[in-house]
Amino acid sequence: MTQRLHLVFGGELTDPARTVFKDTDDLHIVGIFPDYATAYDAWKSEAHRSVDNAHMRYFIAHLHKLRDEEAEASPTEELG
């Protein structure tokens, strides 16, 4: 069975209309979750906590999409 990992993270943006972080050293890593539903719940919780800050945004990154399970080695494994 394929595992579908999701990363939830957020931070303050330079402009609410763009997705450029003000300070990447200050990103909030919420966690890595085993499925989209769990990641969505974590994202929603953090997004609601920061609703008063228009520059704060949270995102869900689909980590499983970074891997090609059919290939012998994905491009990220070949970096080392």
QUICORKA-V664576 format. One line per field, one symbol per residue. ss: DSSP state (a for helix, b for strand, c for the rest). phi: phi as a letter, one per 40 degrees, with the letter a starting at -180 (. if undefined). psi: psi as a letter, one per 40 degrees, with the letter a starting at -180 (. if undefined). Layout:
ss->???
phi->???
psi->???
//
This chain:
ss->cccccbbbbbbbbcccccccbccaaacbbbbbbccaaaaaaaaaaaaaaccccccbbbbbbbaaaaccccccccccaaac
phi->.ccbcbbbaaicccaccbbbccaccbccccibbcacccccccdccccccbccbcccbbbbbcccccbbccccacdccccc
psi->hhhgihhhiiihidheeifhidheefihhdihieiddddddddddddddedehdehiiihhgddeeihedidhiddeed.
//
